[in-house]
Amino acid sequence: MEQFIIILREPDGRADEHGTQEMADHRDKWNSWFAKYAKAGNLLGGNALSLYGKMVRGNDAEVIDDIHKVGTEIVGGYLLIQAEDLDNAVEITRELPVYEFDGYAEVRPFKIYNV
């Protein structure tokens, strides 16, 4: 088994309005995905990310009081999974509910470097 990181990119949720039932259904789909892949041994971890933070950029390490955005798109979270190979990781990723609200996912092999 290999390890992969799934980077979840999505519109900034503060700008979108969704009904209470729609959000409850969305959370249920996420919970089902987590349960399925935790039970199968593929899910290693992950988290949602805060909408607040700071960036450090450039040769002078300038501090910017904001998170990286492209338009209203943000990195909303990440998942760590294990799968047979990249194609298997992509198949697991295709079942995520992130696509319901115009999000998308990026799958990359996760390399661990010993320091």
N, C-alpha and C positions, 0 to 999 in steps of 0.2 A: 504494500500500500504506500502511496505517496501522499504528501500533504499539500493542500492548496488553500489560498486565501481568496475569498469572494468579497470583492469591494462593491458595496451597494450604493449606487448613485440614484438620486431622485430629486424631484422638485422640492424646494423648501416647503414643508408641510404647513407652515404658518400662512402661506399665501392661498392654499386650497381649502375649500370647505367641503366636508363630507358629512352626511347624516349620521346620527347615532347608531342606527342599525347597520349602515354600510361599514362603519368603523368596527363595530362588534364582529361582523362577518369577516372582515379583513384580519382582525386579531385571531379569530378562530382558525383561519387558514394558516396563519403563521404558526400557531400552536400545534396544529396537525403536522406541518412540515417538520418542526422541531422534534416532536414526538417520534415521527417515522424514522428520521435519520439518526436520532440519538439511540433509538432501539436497535437500528441496524449497525451501529458502531461507526458511522461516518462523521457525525458531528463531534468536533473537538472543542469548540468554543465560539465566542463571538460576542458582540455588543452593539447596541445603538450608540451613536456619537452625539454629543451635546451640540447644540446650535451656536455655542459660544466658545471663543478661544482666541488665540493670537497666532500670527504667522511671523516667522523670522526669515528674512529674505535678503539676498544680495551679498556682495563681497563685504559690506559693512555690517552685516547681520542686523539690518533694520527691523525693528519690531513694529508690526502692524496689528492694531486692535480689532481683528476680525478673522473669520475663517475663510478658506478658499471657496470661491463660488465662480461658476461660469453662468452668467445670467442669474437665474434663480435656482440653478442646479447645485446641489451640495453632495458631499459624501455623507450618507446617512448612517452607515455602519459597516460592519465587516463580519464575516463568518470564517472559521477555520474548519476545514473538513479533511477527511482522508478518503481517497478513492483509488481504484486500480490504476488509472492513468488520466490524462487531461480530458479525453473524450468522456470518460465515466463521470468526472467532476462536472463537466458541462451538462450532462444529462441530469444530474442531481440538481444543478443550478436552474435548469429550465423549469423545475417544479415550484420555484419560489413565488410567493404572492406579490413580490415587489413590482411586477409588471402591471398590476391592476391600476395603479395610480401613476402611470407613465414613468416608472423607474426602470433602471436596467442594472445589470450585474456584469462585473469584470472578473474573470477567473484566471488566476496566475499560480504557477507552482510556488510553493512556500519553501524557501531555502533557509536552513538554520546554519549559521556560521559559528563555529567555536572560536571564542576569543581567548 
